[in-house]
């Protein structure tokens, strides 16, 4: 009887949880993106982002948000975790460090990931090849086959 009630309770009130990896090579701006998502502390902001076109999303991310300036955000060693609850969904963002020595731990998170945000430093063409190589390795991994991928070209000159 208890399991029936528990199952009904869980069905009615639990929220689906989705894990989103934020990946990219070092200094691409992953942690800046992570902080922008969470800096306003407003769930409706993220909700709004989920319903906009990609161009509108990027404009919204970079306009009028308070938080740490990008030059004060330190490189991630390990990971940053952020959670957002929407009406019937929990989003868990994992911002993983992009230094060469830390990239080997990325695959430990692939199995539980539902989506990937890959960040590229668009202002540094000399690092495109390294970024491309890291992205290709991600795309080849069997645990991420079929997972949605969003590629963000960060640090674009206005």
Secondary structure, DSSP 8 states (H G I E B T S, - for coil): -HHHHHHHHHHHH--EEEEEEEE-STTSSHHHHHHHHHHT--HHHHHHHHTS-HHHHHHHHTSS--S--GGG----SSEEEEEEE-SSEEEEEEEE--STTTGGGTHHHHTT-SEEEEEEETT-GGGHHHHHHHHHHHHH-GGGTT-EEEEEEES---
